[in-house]
Each structure stands twice: as structure tokens, then as C-alpha cells.
Amino acid sequence: FRRFVRILMRRFYVTNGLENLPTDGVYEQFGRELSIDWTCRMGDDRCLSYAYSKLNSEIPKPLEVTLLCNGFKGLGRQTEFVAWYRKFQSASDQADRLRYLDGLTCSSDLKTITDLLETTLGAGSESFYRSHERSRIYNNLVARSSVGLEALTSFILKFYDDIVYV
């Protein structure tokens, strides 16, 4: 099944390209996003390399979550993760903050995800998270990968009494 989906989606994104064009309509943009996301999810090395290469460049907003999410899959991406995490911290626009969180929580590096979880422990003036953002992190980790679920389970067992419920 993975091979079939990878071949099907890769064919779409090879035919339609990886970059959004000014002439693209909503359907073309959405189709491109889906094809990149599913091709990467199915483990296509070229797709994952492309997503990783985009972490250090300007990413168009329609593709931001898809490219961040798939770009953070794999080990050795802490430098890029920290750079995008800082963008999240400094963002004032709620939509930007949520897109960044959605991308960051896709990391497949257990240490990186554990570090992200530990930043959620602060309360009140110690925290830079908005009330619903902690829940979004936890929900995304459960939904996105077995690594995220493993990290969240360990985090809850270790810090159960310290977790701030907002």
C-alpha cells in the first residue's frame, strides 16, 4: 500500500511540480500540498530531502505545515528545529503560531520532542504558550507518529504532577 500511494502521489507532484505558481488555483495548491505530504509520509527519500532542504529557505504559507512537518522527519535536524521554534516564540499572529506548532510536532527525533514537551511545563508569566497551544502540542504528538506518542507517554509519567492544566 505504501509503495502504491508513493508512486501515485509522486507521479502527481512530478507532473505538477513542487512549487506553487502564481497562476495556480485553490485546487492546484491543495493537490500539490496533498501529493507532497503523502509522498513524504510514505517514505519517499527524494520528497523527504526536498522538504528538509526547504527548512532553511522561504517556505510559501500554503505549503508551510507540509514542508515543516516532513522536513523535521529524521535525525540531525536540531539546528533547524530550534530556528523554527524561535520563529514560533516570536510570532504574534495566532495562525502563524499554530502552523509552526503543527510543523514542529512532526519531528521524529525523540530528544527534540522531549525537549519541546518540557517547555510546556511553565505556568503564568513563565510560559509563552497561549492557553490552547499546550493541548495542540499534546494532541499533535498523539496523532502524528509513534515517536510523538512515546515521548508524550514518557513525559506524562515523569512530570504528571508538574503538568499545567489550562
C-alpha positions, 0 to 999 in steps of 0.5 A: 500500500505504501509503495502504491500511494508513493508512486501515485502521489509522486507521479502527481507532484512530478507532473505538477511540480513542487512549487506553487505558481502564481497562476495556480488555483485553490485546487492546484495548491491543495493537490500539490500540498496533498501529493507532497505530504503523502509522498513524504509520509510514505517514505519517499527519500527524494520528497523527504530531502526536498522538504528538509532542504526547504527548512532553511529557505522561504517556505510559501504559507500554503505549503508551510505545515507540509514542508515543516512537518516532513522536513523535521522527519529524521535525525540531525535536524536540531539546528533547524528545529530550534530556528523554527521554534524561535520563529514560533516564540516570536510570532504574534499572529495566532495562525502563524503560531499554530502552523509552526506548532503543527510543523514542529510536532512532526519531528521524529527525533525523540530528544527534540520532542522531549525537549519541546514537551518540557517547555510546556511545563511553565505556568503564568508569566513563565510560559509563552504558550497561549492557553490552547497551544499546550493541548495542540502540542499534546494532541499533535504528538498523539496523532502524528507518529509513534515517536510523538506518542512515546515521548508524550507517554514518557513525559506524562509519567515523569512530570504528571504532577508538574503538568499545567492544566489550562 
